[in-house]
Amino acid sequence: MHLSSRTPKKQYKMCAMLLAAAVWIAGCGNEKQTAADSGSENSVPASSQNNATSYPKTISVAGKDVTIPKKPEKIAAISLDSADAALELVDPERMALVSTSITNSSLAYRTAEGEKVKNKIAGATSLDPEQVLSSNADLLIMTKLHDKEKEANAILEQSGIPIITLESWSTLESVMNNIMVIGQAVGEEAKAESIVADMQTKLEKTTKAIEGASRPSVLVVSPLGPGTGPYLIGSSNISYDLVRLAGAEHAAENLGLKRTTKASIEQIIKADPEYILLVEWQAGKTDDMNEIMQTPGWSTLKAVKNNHVLSMPAKKLLNPNRYNVDTLEEIAKWLHPDKF
């Protein structure tokens, strides 16, 4: 967001006819600056004032300062989360490179925009830093999560290209913070602020609605990709925060799970959750769940007997993005229909 200090065209012409035009214009500029500083209704939020759209600018990311010399026009968003977020803020024409997963509508929201980006890269466990550098990007954005990403990040940091390295999208708060960081980096603070404000409004509405509600147990089961079989999703994933904010206890806690781990029917029976969320990596397909769903023990679970099993695409529940707050409301309504 940027407040212009220029007077309207008509006023400027009128003032130009006066001998005291220069003084008058300066006074108008000072008046507007005073209004912004005083916190009037048209003033820029502090976050934008501290990270103005002018360049060069320095942004603090995970305790590290990153200097961006000019407004980036060739942005490489290497990770799916960063690509989905960046395409909320900039046109595809400004993207030099995005994650290949952006074209999967079960995993990402900005698939139509992602299709328009010519260059795509496989990320996560197979990230190739040379391919990133060949895109001639003037800004790199990535999430440092897997070992291959950490290795690539170390190489890319030596390239001299400004790099925004995000380390966590595991809570709604971190998602909002990361959107703001990306917005500042690409020069789209106003868009980022609007998105975050909308998320905060929806979050407050949902959490207020379920105040005082009982907290049933919920287990999240998901493949980690096509053909991997089912995994129990732990506290390091955004789904953990969504379940808890929706007014439930995450069953992974009862199992002592901090990280995602291969699922077994024995573990699920031990947890015996009241609700189960199944994640789909391909629309309408839960084949990866068959090895547990087709066991005799599955039908004995409370969630199954009470028909409290819900399937969701990965982009809603597993992958961090601005729409997670809508998923939060959906889960809250599922768990606490009497509150809405």
Secondary structure in CASP SS format (residue, H / E / C, confidence):
PFRMAT SS
TARGET T0000
AUTHOR 0000-0000-0000
METHOD secondary structure of the structure
MODEL  1
M C 1.00
H C 1.00
L C 1.00
S C 1.00
S C 1.00
R C 1.00
T C 1.00
P C 1.00
K H 1.00
K H 1.00
Q H 1.00
Y H 1.00
K H 1.00
M H 1.00
C H 1.00
A H 1.00
M C 1.00
L C 1.00
L C 1.00
A C 1.00
A H 1.00
A H 1.00
V H 1.00
W H 1.00
I H 1.00
A H 1.00
G H 1.00
C H 1.00
G H 1.00
N H 1.00
E H 1.00
K H 1.00
Q H 1.00
T H 1.00
A H 1.00
A H 1.00
D H 1.00
S C 1.00
G C 1.00
S C 1.00
E C 1.00
N C 1.00
S C 1.00
V C 1.00
P C 1.00
A H 1.00
S H 1.00
S H 1.00
Q H 1.00
N C 1.00
N C 1.00
A C 1.00
T C 1.00
S C 1.00
Y C 1.00
P C 1.00
K E 1.00
T E 1.00
I E 1.00
S E 1.00
V E 1.00
A C 1.00
G C 1.00
K E 1.00
D E 1.00
V E 1.00
T E 1.00
I E 1.00
P C 1.00
K C 1.00
K C 1.00
P C 1.00
E C 1.00
K C 1.00
I E 1.00
A E 1.00
A E 1.00
I C 1.00
S C 1.00
L H 1.00
D H 1.00
S H 1.00
A H 1.00
D H 1.00
A H 1.00
A H 1.00
L H 1.00
E H 1.00
L H 1.00
V C 1.00
D C 1.00
P H 1.00
E H 1.00
R H 1.00
M E 1.00
A E 1.00
L E 1.00
V E 1.00
S E 1.00
T H 1.00
S H 1.00
I H 1.00
T H 1.00
N C 1.00
S C 1.00
S C 1.00
L C 1.00
A C 1.00
Y C 1.00
R C 1.00
T H 1.00
A H 1.00
E H 1.00
G H 1.00
E H 1.00
K C 1.00
V C 1.00
K C 1.00
N C 1.00
K E 1.00
I E 1.00
A C 1.00
G C 1.00
A H 1.00
T H 1.00
S H 1.00
L C 1.00
D C 1.00
P H 1.00
E H 1.00
Q H 1.00
V H 1.00
L H 1.00
S C 1.00
S C 1.00
N C 1.00
A C 1.00
D C 1.00
L E 1.00
L E 1.00
I E 1.00
M E 1.00
T E 1.00
K C 1.00
L C 1.00
H C 1.00
D H 1.00
K H 1.00
E H 1.00
K H 1.00
E H 1.00
A H 1.00
N H 1.00
A H 1.00
I H 1.00
L H 1.00
E H 1.00
Q H 1.00
S H 1.00
G C 1.00
I C 1.00
P C 1.00
I E 1.00
I E 1.00
T E 1.00
L E 1.00
E C 1.00
S C 1.00
W C 1.00
S C 1.00
T C 1.00
L H 1.00
E H 1.00
S H 1.00
V H 1.00
M H 1.00
N H 1.00
N H 1.00
I H 1.00
M H 1.00
V H 1.00
I H 1.00
G H 1.00
Q H 1.00
A H 1.00
V H 1.00
G C 1.00
E C 1.00
E H 1.00
A H 1.00
K H 1.00
A H 1.00
E H 1.00
S H 1.00
I H 1.00
V H 1.00
A H 1.00
D H 1.00
M H 1.00
Q H 1.00
T H 1.00
K H 1.00
L H 1.00
E H 1.00
K H 1.00
T H 1.00
T H 1.00
K H 1.00
A H 1.00
I C 1.00
E C 1.00
G C 1.00
A C 1.00
S C 1.00
R C 1.00
P C 1.00
S E 1.00
V E 1.00
L E 1.00
V E 1.00
V E 1.00
S E 1.00
P C 1.00
L C 1.00
G C 1.00
P C 1.00
G C 1.00
T C 1.00
G C 1.00
P C 1.00
Y E 1.00
L E 1.00
I C 1.00
G C 1.00
S C 1.00
S C 1.00
N C 1.00
I H 1.00
S H 1.00
Y H 1.00
D H 1.00
L H 1.00
V H 1.00
R H 1.00
L H 1.00
A C 1.00
G C 1.00
A C 1.00
E E 1.00
H E 1.00
A H 1.00
A H 1.00
E H 1.00
N H 1.00
L C 1.00
G C 1.00
L C 1.00
K C 1.00
R C 1.00
T C 1.00
T E 1.00
K E 1.00
A C 1.00
S C 1.00
I H 1.00
E H 1.00
Q H 1.00
I H 1.00
I H 1.00
K H 1.00
A H 1.00
D C 1.00
P C 1.00
E C 1.00
Y E 1.00
I E 1.00
L E 1.00
L E 1.00
V E 1.00
E E 1.00
W C 1.00
Q E 1.00
A C 1.00
G C 1.00
K E 1.00
T C 1.00
D H 1.00
D H 1.00
M H 1.00
N H 1.00
E H 1.00
I H 1.00
M H 1.00
Q C 1.00
T C 1.00
P H 1.00
G H 1.00
W H 1.00
S H 1.00
T H 1.00
L C 1.00
K H 1.00
A H 1.00
V H 1.00
K H 1.00
N C 1.00
N C 1.00
H C 1.00
V E 1.00
L E 1.00
S E 1.00
M E 1.00
P E 1.00
A H 1.00
K H 1.00
K H 1.00
L H 1.00
L C 1.00
N C 1.00
P C 1.00
N C 1.00
R C 1.00
Y C 1.00
N H 1.00
V H 1.00
D H 1.00
T H 1.00
L H 1.00
E H 1.00
E H 1.00
I H 1.00
A H 1.00
K H 1.00
W H 1.00
L H 1.00
H C 1.00
P H 1.00
D H 1.00
K H 1.00
F C 1.00
END
